[in-house]
Amino acid sequence: MRDLSQIVKAYDIRGVVPDQWDADTAHALGAAFVRVTEAHAIVVGRDMRPSSPGLSRAFAEGAASQGADVTEIGLASTDELYYASGSLDLPGAMFTASHNPARYNGIKMCRAGASPVGQDTGLAAIRELAEKGVPDRDGKPGTITQRDVLPGYAEYLRSLVDLSAVRPLKVVVDAGNGMGGHTVPAVLAGLPLDVVPMYFELDGTFPNHEANPLDPKNIVDLQAKVRETGADIGLAFDGDADRCFVVDENGDPVSPSAITALVAVRELEKHPGATVIHNLITSSAVPEIVREHGGTPVCTRVGHSFIKQEMAATDAVFGGEHSAHYYFRDFWRADTGMLAAMHVLAALGGQDGPLSRLVRDYERYVASGEINSQVTDQTAATAKVRAAYAGKPGIVVDDMDGMTITADDWWFNLRPSNTEPLLRLNVEAKDATTMAAVRDAVLALIRG
């Protein structure tokens, strides 16, 4: 078996097909997954990439070779796979490379109840066993059967957010040729929504644009269509439709932090005094708003395994990340862009004003967005920035995830990439002038 160090990441498996992995690798990973999780049955889903059918079937056959019964749900969004794992109480594997280019594919794994599998919770052991070779098992193999869970997924989401009584809304949805084109029609059908579809054709070669809505160039078409059609809102999903990005009626992006705050307020109305998780590079407005509405904000490191861990530890009702991942206790603590979108639609359709006015209260500060700098020595560059700020009056330094420097009216976080020679900078301030000054000063230190 080939070395899998290049494709086994912190939270999932991802790499170029067939250069870095292939059907034989998938077969070995399926067998190892069953051995490590000790599963008697698993559920497997896949996205629309050309390599997904072959890889997911090889994984299923590897799992069955170890005696596990496999339920294939076929084409699915990642949160649809989490629904299957949660509702069937089975470990799951989703074949997707999310927003990566077409030549990539990957696997997002979870234990029963959509509990995450990361390096420390089984992924390292799965890699080691797959590389070493999973021993043959005596006894008959498990079965492989098919099951359509899309109707159940749609019904479950609609039970969590009732959109039947909202005022009529025109909603432009850009699925980016990804799995949103599969799930959105099922979830939003029959509601008082005039859905204007964009790029709903499932096509893993991504002929229109990358399925990564956090990159501004990939929402240009959505912004134009919202303005052209006079829509109330625009939604953009990434390739596996577990993330959702929002634009308002003017085509202006709504920050994921504002969406986090908006959804948090709605969840706190249902669950007074509950805990809400946010990562450390979401806006300062998020913990402020959570407290104002009687909730308890808890800050975590960036990354879904940290969010889900903290949600379990605190019984948090909701969690949000700057990357447009949204996690719900009612959804097995898993992330679902679709449920977040439904909350926004419910909030917008439950009052008469436009989205821009609705989110104004949640967008209190000015953010730089994530800025990447290529540096050969991340540690030295970070130390240089630390030396420039640490020890000055009113400055607080925190090392929970990278380095966060906080002053009275601004803060910034500097984090190294786990996979590339990059430093990632996020800056937020009370106004645009202050944000730009802090951003430029830090970038000059990093790049100088």
C-alpha positions as CSV (number, residue, x, y, z in Angstrom):
1,M,0.0,0.0,0.0
2,R,1.3,3.5,-0.9
3,D,2.3,6.1,1.7
4,L,-0.9,7.9,2.7
5,S,0.8,10.8,4.6
6,Q,0.0,13.2,1.7
7,I,-3.7,12.6,1.7
8,V,-4.6,12.1,5.4
9,K,-5.2,15.6,6.8
10,A,-6.1,16.8,10.2
11,Y,-9.8,16.2,9.8
12,D,-10.3,14.2,6.6
13,I,-8.7,12.5,3.6
14,R,-8.1,14.6,0.5
15,G,-5.8,14.3,-2.5
16,V,-5.4,14.1,-6.3
17,V,-7.0,11.1,-8.1
18,P,-5.3,8.8,-9.3
19,D,-1.9,10.4,-8.6
20,Q,-2.2,10.3,-4.8
21,W,-4.9,7.7,-4.2
22,D,-7.2,5.4,-6.2
23,A,-9.8,2.6,-5.8
24,D,-7.3,0.2,-4.2
25,T,-6.5,2.9,-1.6
26,A,-10.3,3.5,-1.0
27,H,-10.8,-0.3,-0.6
28,A,-8.1,-0.5,2.1
29,L,-9.5,2.6,3.8
30,G,-12.9,1.1,3.9
31,A,-11.6,-2.1,5.5
32,A,-9.5,-0.1,8.0
33,F,-12.5,2.2,8.8
34,V,-14.6,-0.8,9.9
35,R,-11.8,-2.3,11.9
36,V,-11.0,0.9,13.8
37,T,-14.7,1.8,14.4
38,E,-15.7,-1.8,15.1
39,A,-18.8,-1.1,13.0
40,H,-21.3,-3.8,12.2
41,A,-22.8,-1.5,9.6
42,I,-21.9,1.8,7.9
43,V,-23.5,4.4,5.6
44,V,-21.6,5.8,2.5
45,G,-22.5,8.9,0.4
46,R,-20.8,10.6,-2.5
47,D,-20.7,13.9,-4.4
48,M,-20.9,14.5,-8.2
49,R,-17.2,14.3,-9.0
50,P,-16.3,11.9,-11.8
51,S,-14.1,9.8,-9.5
52,S,-16.7,9.5,-6.7
53,P,-18.7,6.5,-7.9
54,G,-15.7,4.3,-8.3
55,L,-14.0,5.4,-5.1
56,S,-17.1,5.1,-2.9
57,R,-18.0,1.7,-4.2
58,A,-14.4,0.4,-3.6
59,F,-14.6,1.8,0.0
60,A,-18.0,0.0,0.4
61,E,-16.5,-3.3,-0.8
62,G,-13.6,-2.9,1.5
63,A,-15.9,-2.3,4.4
64,A,-18.1,-5.3,3.4
65,S,-15.0,-7.5,3.2
66,Q,-14.7,-6.9,7.0
67,G,-18.2,-8.1,7.6
68,A,-20.0,-4.7,7.8
69,D,-23.3,-4.2,6.1
70,V,-23.1,-1.1,3.9
71,T,-25.9,1.3,3.1
72,E,-25.1,3.4,0.0
73,I,-27.1,6.6,-0.1
74,G,-25.7,7.6,-3.5
75,L,-25.5,11.3,-4.5
76,A,-25.7,13.4,-1.3
77,S,-24.5,16.6,0.3
78,T,-22.2,16.2,3.3
79,D,-24.9,17.3,5.7
80,E,-27.2,14.7,4.1
81,L,-24.6,12.0,5.0
82,Y,-24.5,13.4,8.5
83,Y,-28.3,13.1,8.7
84,A,-28.1,9.5,7.6
85,S,-25.4,8.8,10.2
86,G,-27.4,10.5,12.9
87,S,-30.8,9.1,12.1
88,L,-29.6,5.6,11.4
89,D,-27.1,5.7,14.2
90,L,-24.3,4.4,12.0
91,P,-20.7,5.4,11.2
92,G,-20.5,7.2,7.9
93,A,-18.1,8.1,5.0
94,M,-18.8,10.9,2.6
95,F,-16.8,11.0,-0.7
96,T,-16.1,14.6,-1.5
97,A,-13.3,17.1,-1.9
98,S,-15.6,20.0,-1.0
99,H,-14.5,23.1,-2.9
100,N,-11.2,21.7,-4.3
101,P,-10.7,21.4,-8.1
102,A,-12.1,18.5,-10.1
103,R,-9.0,16.3,-10.0
104,Y,-9.2,16.1,-6.2
105,N,-11.4,13.8,-4.1
106,G,-11.6,12.9,-0.4
107,I,-13.4,11.3,2.4
108,K,-15.1,12.9,5.5
109,M,-15.6,10.2,8.1
110,C,-17.8,10.1,11.2
111,R,-18.8,7.7,13.9
112,A,-22.4,6.9,14.7
113,G,-24.5,10.0,15.4
114,A,-22.3,12.1,13.0
115,S,-19.5,12.3,15.7
116,P,-16.3,13.5,13.9
117,V,-13.3,11.3,13.1
118,G,-10.1,13.3,13.1
119,Q,-6.4,12.5,13.7
120,D,-6.8,11.9,17.4
121,T,-10.2,10.2,17.1
122,G,-9.5,7.4,14.7
123,L,-8.0,8.9,11.5
124,A,-4.4,8.2,12.4
125,A,-5.2,4.6,13.3
126,I,-7.2,4.2,10.0
127,R,-4.2,5.5,8.0
128,E,-1.7,3.2,9.8
129,L,-3.9,0.1,9.3
130,A,-4.6,0.9,5.7
131,E,-0.9,1.4,5.0
132,K,0.1,-1.8,6.8
133,G,-2.6,-3.8,5.2
134,V,-5.9,-4.9,6.8
135,P,-5.8,-8.7,7.5
136,D,-8.4,-10.8,5.7
137,R,-11.4,-11.7,7.8
138,D,-12.9,-15.1,8.2
139,G,-16.6,-15.3,7.6
140,K,-19.0,-14.1,5.0
141,P,-18.8,-10.5,3.8
142,G,-21.4,-7.9,4.7
143,T,-24.1,-6.7,2.3
144,I,-24.2,-3.6,0.2
145,T,-27.6,-2.1,-0.3
146,Q,-29.0,1.3,-1.5
147,R,-31.3,3.7,0.3
148,D,-32.7,7.1,-0.6
149,V,-32.5,9.4,2.4
150,L,-33.1,12.7,0.6
151,P,-36.9,12.8,1.5
152,G,-36.1,12.1,5.2
153,Y,-33.3,14.7,5.2
154,A,-35.6,17.4,3.7
155,E,-38.5,16.5,6.1
156,Y,-36.2,16.6,9.1
157,L,-34.8,20.1,8.2
158,R,-38.3,21.4,7.6
159,S,-39.3,20.2,11.1
160,L,-36.5,22.3,12.6
161,V,-37.3,25.6,10.8
162,D,-40.9,26.3,9.6
163,L,-40.9,28.4,6.4
164,S,-44.5,27.7,5.5
165,A,-45.8,31.0,6.8
166,V,-43.0,33.4,5.7
167,R,-43.9,36.3,3.3
168,P,-43.1,35.4,-0.3
169,L,-39.4,35.8,-1.1
170,K,-37.4,35.7,-4.3
171,V,-34.3,33.6,-3.6
172,V,-31.4,33.2,-6.0
173,V,-29.4,30.0,-5.3
174,D,-26.0,29.3,-6.8
175,A,-25.2,25.6,-6.3
176,G,-21.9,25.9,-8.2
177,N,-22.6,22.6,-10.0
178,G,-22.3,21.0,-6.6
179,M,-24.6,19.0,-4.3
180,G,-26.8,22.0,-3.5
181,G,-28.4,21.3,-6.9
182,H,-29.5,18.0,-5.5
183,T,-30.7,19.1,-2.0
184,V,-32.1,22.6,-2.5
185,P,-35.1,21.5,-4.7
186,A,-36.0,18.8,-2.2
187,V,-35.8,21.0,0.9
188,L,-37.4,24.2,-0.5
189,A,-40.1,22.7,-2.7
190,G,-43.7,23.9,-2.0
191,L,-42.7,26.8,0.2
192,P,-43.6,30.5,-0.4
193,L,-40.2,31.0,-2.1
194,D,-39.6,31.9,-5.7
195,V,-36.2,30.0,-6.2
196,V,-34.1,31.2,-9.1
197,P,-31.6,28.4,-9.7
198,M,-28.0,28.9,-10.9
199,Y,-25.7,26.1,-11.9
200,F,-27.9,23.3,-10.4
201,E,-26.6,20.8,-13.0
202,L,-24.4,18.3,-11.0
203,D,-21.0,18.5,-12.7
204,G,-17.8,17.7,-10.8
205,T,-15.7,19.4,-13.4
206,F,-17.1,22.8,-12.2
207,P,-17.7,24.4,-15.7
208,N,-19.0,27.7,-14.4
209,H,-16.7,28.6,-11.4
210,E,-15.0,27.0,-8.4
211,A,-17.5,25.8,-5.8
212,N,-15.9,27.9,-3.1
213,P,-18.2,30.9,-2.2
214,L,-15.7,32.4,0.2
215,D,-13.5,33.5,-2.7
216,P,-15.1,36.8,-4.0
217,K,-14.7,35.9,-7.6
218,N,-17.0,32.9,-7.2
219,I,-20.0,34.9,-6.1
220,V,-19.9,37.5,-8.9
221,D,-22.5,35.7,-10.9
222,L,-24.8,35.4,-7.9
223,Q,-24.4,39.1,-7.1
224,A,-25.3,40.0,-10.6
225,K,-28.3,37.7,-10.7
226,V,-29.7,39.0,-7.4
227,R,-29.5,42.6,-8.7
228,E,-30.9,41.7,-12.2
229,T,-33.9,39.8,-10.8
230,G,-34.7,42.1,-7.9
231,A,-34.3,39.2,-5.5
232,D,-34.6,39.4,-1.7
233,I,-31.5,37.3,-1.0
234,G,-28.8,35.2,-2.7
235,L,-27.4,31.9,-1.4
236,A,-24.2,30.2,-2.5
237,F,-23.3,26.7,-1.6
238,D,-19.9,25.0,-1.8
239,G,-19.2,21.8,-3.7
240,D,-20.6,19.4,-1.0
241,A,-23.2,21.9,0.2
242,D,-22.2,21.9,3.9
243,R,-21.3,25.6,3.7
244,C,-23.6,28.4,2.8
245,F,-22.7,32.0,1.9
246,V,-25.3,34.8,1.8
247,V,-25.6,38.1,-0.2
248,D,-28.3,40.7,0.5
249,E,-30.8,42.3,-1.9
250,N,-28.1,44.7,-3.2
251,G,-25.8,41.8,-4.0
252,D,-23.5,42.7,-1.1
253,P,-22.0,39.9,0.9
254,V,-23.2,39.3,4.4
255,S,-20.4,38.2,6.7
256,P,-20.5,34.6,8.1
257,S,-20.1,36.3,11.5
258,A,-23.3,38.2,11.0
259,I,-25.1,35.0,10.0
260,T,-23.6,33.3,13.1
261,A,-25.1,36.1,15.3
262,L,-28.4,36.1,13.6
263,V,-28.9,32.3,13.9
264,A,-27.6,32.5,17.5
265,V,-30.3,35.0,18.4
266,R,-33.0,32.7,16.9
267,E,-31.7,29.6,18.8
268,L,-31.4,31.6,22.0
269,E,-35.1,32.5,21.7
270,K,-35.9,28.8,21.7
271,H,-33.3,27.9,24.3
272,P,-32.9,30.8,26.7
273,G,-29.5,31.0,28.4
274,A,-27.9,28.4,26.2
275,T,-24.2,28.3,25.1
276,V,-23.1,29.3,21.7
277,I,-19.7,28.4,20.2
278,H,-17.7,30.6,17.9
279,N,-14.1,30.4,16.8
280,L,-11.6,33.0,17.7
281,I,-11.6,34.8,14.3
282,T,-15.3,35.4,14.1
283,S,-16.3,39.0,14.8
284,S,-16.3,40.4,18.3
285,A,-19.9,41.2,17.6
286,V,-20.8,37.5,18.0
287,P,-20.0,37.1,21.7
288,E,-21.4,40.6,22.4
289,I,-24.7,39.7,20.8
290,V,-24.9,36.3,22.4
291,R,-24.5,37.9,25.9
292,E,-27.0,40.7,25.0
293,H,-29.6,37.9,24.3
294,G,-28.9,36.0,27.6
295,G,-26.6,33.4,26.1
296,T,-23.1,32.2,27.0
297,P,-20.5,32.6,24.3
298,V,-17.6,30.2,24.2
299,C,-14.5,30.7,22.0
300,T,-12.6,27.8,20.4
301,R,-9.8,27.2,18.0
302,V,-10.5,27.2,14.3
303,G,-11.6,23.8,12.9
304,H,-14.7,21.7,13.0
305,S,-13.3,19.1,15.4
306,F,-12.7,21.8,18.0
307,I,-16.1,23.3,17.5
308,K,-17.9,19.9,17.8
309,Q,-15.7,18.9,20.9
310,E,-16.7,22.1,22.7
311,M,-20.3,21.8,21.7
312,A,-20.4,18.3,23.2
313,A,-18.6,19.5,26.4
314,T,-20.9,22.5,26.9
315,D,-24.1,21.2,25.4
316,A,-24.1,24.2,23.2
317,V,-27.2,24.8,21.1
318,F,-25.3,26.3,18.1
319,G,-21.8,27.0,16.7
320,G,-20.5,29.2,13.9
321,E,-17.2,29.7,12.1
322,H,-15.8,32.5,9.9
323,S,-15.7,30.0,7.1
324,A,-19.5,29.8,6.8
325,H,-19.7,26.4,8.7
326,Y,-22.7,26.3,11.0
327,Y,-23.3,23.6,13.6
328,F,-26.5,22.7,15.3
329,R,-27.2,20.6,18.4
330,D,-30.5,19.6,16.8
331,F,-28.5,18.2,13.9
332,W,-26.2,15.9,15.9
333,R,-23.8,18.9,16.4
334,A,-22.9,18.6,12.7
335,D,-22.5,21.4,10.3
336,T,-25.2,22.1,7.8
337,G,-25.3,25.1,5.4
338,M,-28.9,24.3,4.4
339,L,-30.2,24.7,8.0
340,A,-28.4,27.9,8.4
341,A,-29.9,29.2,5.1
342,M,-33.4,28.2,6.3
343,H,-32.9,30.2,9.5
344,V,-31.9,33.3,7.5
345,L,-34.9,32.8,5.2
346,A,-37.2,32.5,8.2
347,A,-35.8,35.6,9.9
348,L,-36.0,37.6,6.6
349,G,-39.5,36.3,5.7
350,G,-40.8,36.9,9.3
351,Q,-40.5,40.7,9.0
352,D,-41.0,43.3,6.3
353,G,-37.6,44.9,5.9
354,P,-34.8,44.0,3.5
355,L,-31.9,41.7,4.5
356,S,-29.4,44.6,4.5
357,R,-31.4,46.3,7.3
358,L,-32.0,43.0,9.2
359,V,-28.3,42.2,9.4
360,R,-27.2,45.8,10.2
361,D,-27.4,45.1,13.9
362,Y,-25.1,42.1,13.6
363,E,-22.4,43.8,11.5
364,R,-20.8,46.2,14.1
365,Y,-17.1,46.2,13.0
366,V,-14.9,46.2,9.9
367,A,-13.0,43.0,9.1
368,S,-10.1,42.5,6.7
369,G,-11.0,38.9,5.7
370,E,-8.3,36.3,5.7
371,I,-5.1,37.4,4.1
372,N,-2.4,34.8,3.3
373,S,1.3,35.6,3.2
374,Q,3.9,33.2,1.9
375,V,6.8,33.0,4.4
376,T,9.7,30.6,4.6
377,D,9.9,30.7,8.4
378,Q,6.5,31.1,10.0
379,T,7.9,31.0,13.6
380,A,10.3,33.8,13.0
381,A,7.8,36.0,11.2
382,T,5.3,35.5,14.1
383,A,8.0,36.3,16.7
384,K,8.8,39.5,14.8
385,V,5.1,40.6,15.0
386,R,4.9,39.5,18.7
387,A,8.0,41.7,19.6
388,A,6.4,44.7,17.9
389,Y,3.2,44.5,20.0
390,A,3.6,42.5,23.2
391,G,4.2,44.4,26.4
392,K,2.7,47.7,25.1
393,P,0.0,49.3,27.3
394,G,-3.5,48.0,26.7
395,I,-2.3,45.1,24.5
396,V,-3.4,41.5,25.4
397,V,-1.6,38.5,23.7
398,D,-3.4,35.1,23.5
399,D,-1.9,31.9,22.1
400,M,-4.9,29.6,21.9
401,D,-4.7,29.3,18.1
402,G,-1.7,31.0,16.5
403,M,-1.3,34.4,18.1
404,T,-4.1,36.9,18.8
405,I,-3.3,40.5,19.7
406,T,-6.1,42.6,21.2
407,A,-6.3,46.3,21.9
408,D,-9.3,48.5,22.9
409,D,-10.7,49.1,19.4
410,W,-9.0,46.4,17.2
411,W,-7.6,42.9,17.2
412,F,-5.8,40.6,14.9
413,N,-5.0,36.9,14.7
414,L,-2.0,35.4,13.0
415,R,-2.1,31.6,12.4
416,P,0.3,29.3,10.4
417,S,-1.2,27.0,7.8
418,N,-1.0,23.3,8.7
419,T,-0.3,22.3,5.1
420,E,1.5,25.3,3.3
421,P,4.3,27.8,4.1
422,L,1.7,30.5,4.8
423,L,0.7,32.8,7.6
424,R,-3.0,33.7,7.7
425,L,-3.9,37.2,9.0
426,N,-7.4,38.3,10.2
427,V,-7.9,41.9,11.4
428,E,-11.0,43.5,12.9
429,A,-11.5,47.1,14.1
430,K,-14.2,49.6,15.0
431,D,-13.8,51.5,11.6
432,A,-12.2,51.0,8.2
433,T,-9.4,53.5,8.8
434,T,-8.2,51.7,11.9
435,M,-8.5,48.2,10.3
436,A,-6.5,49.3,7.3
437,A,-3.8,50.8,9.5
438,V,-3.4,47.7,11.7
439,R,-3.6,45.4,8.7
440,D,-0.9,47.2,6.8
441,A,1.4,47.5,9.8
442,V,1.2,43.7,10.5
443,L,1.7,42.8,6.8
444,A,4.7,45.1,6.6
445,L,6.3,43.1,9.5
446,I,5.4,39.7,8.0
447,R,6.5,40.5,4.5
448,G,9.2,43.1,5.2
